[in-house]
Amino acid sequence: MKVLNMSKFFDFFYDYISPFSYIAFYEAERVAERTGATIKLRPMFLGAVLRATENASPAFNATKSKYLMDDLQRVSAHHGLTLIPNPHFPMMDTRPLLRATIALQGDVALQRKLVHAAFAAVWNNTAGVNVSDWEQLDPVLAAAGLDVAAIHSAAASEEAEMQFRANTDEAIKHGAFGAPSIIVNGDLYFGHDRLDYVERALNA
């Protein structure tokens, strides 16, 4: 494994509601390990990005949605992941989880633990967890060894809310129109299928 180079990094803008962010996150971890780069996790509100860029989620288009779910199975299998369609998608509010993730940015290991648990709750849980409902989400977080009360407190943090808004605004300024959006040296790479280009840019 390469030693992390803090001066070599990429920004990973994402929302837990995005299934392609789920796939991209795990591949991004592999890219970071291979290149020695640091992932800067930048939780953003995908809904605000879509509105600001007049972009529509394919989840609300019947034809695109059918293709999306079929393609997600192919893509997740290609990356060695299991993806279980969430029955509450896309009508879930992931903002509390995203704010909690931001609030934990001072503890990389703990933050990464929450990210893994959150993505698994949304996209790899046979119970079909509605992450808008703490009563459904809390047992998943507890099973991952996370302090549920601390996560609730982090999600309510005013500082995290301000950073959450700033992340979303910055993503839009970089030209993001969906998730995941990855920035390397000021350049935007959109989608899980652009991580090979991200890796090339990091190695350049």
Disulfide bonds with the S-S distance in Angstrom:
none
